[in-house]
Amino acid sequence: MAGAQAATIATVAAAVPTLASVSMLPWARAHLNPTGQALIISTVAGMAYFIVADKTMLSMARKHSFEDAPEHLKNTSFQ
């Protein structure tokens, strides 16, 4: 669910400057056709989705990594 939310936010965050630059900047108007614009926006959305999914999996792995470990490995604090 968090990945979908991040993808939605990233889509809006990428779409606004991409679409605005096409209307304002001569270079972007000449070189970014609708397919290029869609590619930029969808790439950012996909990237955001997978970054959040990866962070979620890593945090779950960290949380559960010491459950079955021997007792002497569970205490990792240096006192």
N, C-alpha and C positions, 0 to 999 in steps of 0.2 A: 504494500500500500504506500509506503514511504517513497519507493522508487517511482511510482506513478505520479505522486505529488511533485517530486523533484523534476520529473520529466515535463510536467505541465508548466511549472514555474520557469524552467529553462527554455521551453518553447516560446513562451511569451517574452522572456528576456532576450532571446536571440532574434525573434521575429520583428520586434519593434525597431531595433537599430538596422537590421538588414533591409527591411522595407522602407525605412526612412532614408537610408543612404542611397537606395536605388532612385528615389525621387529627387534627392538633393545633389548628389555627387555625379559629375559627368563621367568619371571612370566607371563607377558602379552602374550607371545607366547604360553604358556601352557594353559592359562585359558580363553583367549578371542578368541572364534571362530568367524567366520564372522557374525553370528547372534548376538552375544554379542556386536560386534563392531557397527553393524547397530542400535542396541537398544540404545547404548550410544549416537550416532550421532543424531538419530531422536528425542530422548528425549530432547537434548539440543536445537535442532531447534524448536520443539514444545513449549518448555518453553520460548524461546525468542519471538516467535510469540505472545503468550498469555500475556507476560509481557508488550510488546509494546501496544497490544490492550487494556489491562487494564489501562495503563497509559493514553492512548488517551481518553478512556471513562471518566476517573476521571477528566482529565483537561477540557473536554467539560462540565461535570456536574458542576464543580466549576465555569466555566465561565458563565453559565446560571442560577446558583442557586439563585442569588439575583435579577434577572430581575422582578419577580412578588412579591418580598418581600415588606413589608411596608417601608416607607421612613426612619423611625427611625432605622431600621435594616440595611439599606444600608450603612450608614456611620459607618464604624467599626474602623476608625482610633482613636487612643488615643492621644489627644492633650492637 
